[in-house]
Amino acid sequence: MHTYRTQVRFPDQSLAERIKREAESQQRSMNAQILHLIKRGLDSEQKAAG
């Protein structure tokens, strides 16, 4: 598997802190939490589309 690097820019610090808290509660890294949220959102959109 090939990995790709990118940067995420948060519009404000509160969103980053919110993701960090949720990641800690799920025992994930912040990166893993962001990937989880992206995948969940894409899966949800795909289901809604049909």
N, C-alpha and C positions, 0 to 999 in steps of 0.2 A: 504494500500500500504506500502510495506517495502522499506526503503531507505538504500542505501549502501554508505559507505564512501571510498574515495580514494584520493590520492594526484596526482596532475598534475605537472610534472616538465617541465618547458619551456627551450628550448635550449638557449634562450637569453631573455633579459629583453624586447626587442622591441616587440616580439610577445605577451607577456603578456600585455604590454601597448596598443598594437593595439586592442586586445580583450576587454580590459577595456574601451577604447574609444568607440568601437562599442556597447558594452553593455550599456554604458551611453546614447548613442544616441538613442537606442531602448528602453530605460527605463527598462532595465533588470539588474539583478545582474550579476556579472561575472560568477557565477555558472550557472545561467539560460542561459546565452549567450553560454557558452561552450556546454551545453546540446543541445541547439538549433542547433549549428553548427554540432555536432556529428549526431543528428537525420537527419538533412538536407543532410549530406554526405552519410549516410546509405541509406536513401530513394533514393537518386540519383543513388547510385550503384545498388540498387535493380531494379530500372526502367531500367537501362542500361543492366542488366543481362537478362531481359526478362519479 
